[in-house]
Amino acid sequence: MSELVARTGRHQQRYEGGRRLVAGCIPFRYRVNNDETSDKHKKLVEVLMINSQSGPGLLFPKGGWENDETVEEAAAREAIEEAGVRGDIVHLLGFYDFKSKTHQDACCPEGMCRAAVFALRVNEELTSWPEQSTRQRTWLTVPEAASQCRYQWMQEALLTGFSEWHDKWSRGGGGTNCDPA
């Protein structure tokens, strides 16, 4: 059982303009590319996805941004609670609007949400985490992850947010200290 405890409830939840504010991340790591047919002798980027508790497909960790934390702290907390990973937030990938079918309340009756999504460089995989009894983690290449995203907005965050940032950064123009070597 995990010593960490997941936050629950909506009493600290942030709202803006009729939308629930959400923080999430695309956890990533590098592994050696063992493809002998490839000219690429660099490391391959993999992203971490988790299963949905309410249906098929995979997700990136995300959840409510609360009043007592920064959006970066919220994204890092969700990575720990849902996926059992710790790491460094290295880049804001963008803001993505979506409609939640399960989180409609008095402050947000139509279920509209706005997610701030970050790239999170994983430096530790926990053996025990708050939602491990209901979540399985899976490391995937970006194309594999794109094909298994449950939600279109998460696929967009992966392909236009993460991939574009990572490609730019790996050519020397991304402006982070996230060394793939």
N, C-alpha and C positions, 0 to 999 in steps of 0.2 A: 504494500500500500504506500502511496506517495505521502511524503511529509508536506508537500505543497498542497494548497487547497484552491480550487477554482472559485472565482467570484461568481455570485449568482444574484439575480434580481435586477431591477431597473431603477432603483431609487437614486443612483448616482449617474445615470445615463445622460449623455449630452444630446441635445437636439438643436437644429438650426434650420430655419426656413421650412418647417414642416417635415424635415428629414431627420431620421435617427443617424447619428454620426458613428461610424464604424472604423476600426483600425485593423489592418491585416498585413500579412507579409508573404513574400515568396522566399522561403528558406532555400539556400543553395550551398553547394560544396563542389569541389573538384575531385575527379579521380583520373588516374592515368588512362589514356586512350590506348587500348591494347589491339586496336584494329590494324593488323599488319598490312592490309591492302591500302591503307590510307597514307597519304603523304604527311598527314598531320601527326607530329610527335609532341603535341602539346596536351595539356590536361583537358578533359571533357567536363563541361558543367552539367550538374544534375540538380534537379529541384525536388523538394520534398512535398508530397501531397498526403492528405489524410482522407479516410473514408467519411462519407456523410452519415449522420445518424438517422436521416429520414428518407433515404432512397439511394438509387444507383449513382455511380459517378464519384469522382474524387474532387477534393477541395483544397484550397490553401487555408492556413489558420487565419481566422478573423473573428471579431466580436466587438461588443460595445466599447466605445471610448468613454471613460468615466471622468467625472468632474475633478477628481483628485490626482490626475496623471496627465502627462503630455501624450500627444498622439503616438510618438515614438515608443514611450513606455507601454502604452496600450498594445501596440503591435508586438512588442517583445514579450509581453505577458501572455498574449494569445498563443504565441509560438510555444511557450512553456506549457500552458494549460492544455492545449489541444494536441500538439505534436510532440511534446517532450524534448524540445531542442532549445539550446541557448546559443546566442551569437551576437554579432554586431550589426546594427542597422547601418547600412552603407549608402542608401540612396532612396529618395522618394520617387516612386515610379509614376504616380499620378493619382487622380481622384476619379472614382467610378461610381455612377449612380445605378441603383437597382431597386427592384420592388421585392420586399420580403413577403412570402406567403404566410409565415408563421409568427412574425413579430409586428403585429398591429396593436397599437395601444392608444390611450387618450391623447397623447402628445403627437402621435403619428398614425392617425386612423387609417390612412391608405397604405401604410407599410413601406413608404419610400425611405431609402437609405442612401447615404453617401459614404463610400469607403475610401480612406487614404491607404494606399498600398505601398509597402516598402520592400526593397531587397534586403534580406537578412543573411549575412555570411555565417553559416553554422560553425561553431567551434566546440560544441559539446552535445552529444546525444544522451539524454537521461535514461537510466534503466527503469525509473519509476516517475510517473507524472500524473497530474490530477485526472485526466480523462482517458487513461490507458485502458480502462476496462471497456470503453466504447469506441476507441479509435485505434486504427492500424495505420502505421506510416509506410509509405512507399517512395523510394528514390527512383526518379525517372529522368530520362533525357527530356529536353524541351519539346521535341516533336511528340514523344510518347505522352507527356503531360498534357499537351494541347489536345490530343485526341481523346483524353479521358476526363477533361474538365466537365464538371456537372453544369456549370453556369457559363453562359456566353460572356458575361462581364469579366469573369476570372480568366477565361481564355484570352480575352482582349488585353487584360493586365499582363499576362504572360508574354503574348506575342508582340504587342506594341509597346508595352511598358518595359518589362524585364529584358526581352531579347534585344530590343533596339538599344537600351542603355548598355547592356553587357557587350554587344558587338562594338559599340562606340568606345566603351571603356577598354576593351581588350586591344583595340588599335591605338590606345594611348590618349584618348580624348574624354574619358569618363569622369575624371577628377575625384577618384576615391583611392583609398589605400588598400584596396582589395586585390592583393597579388595572386594571380593564378599559378605562378610558377612554383 
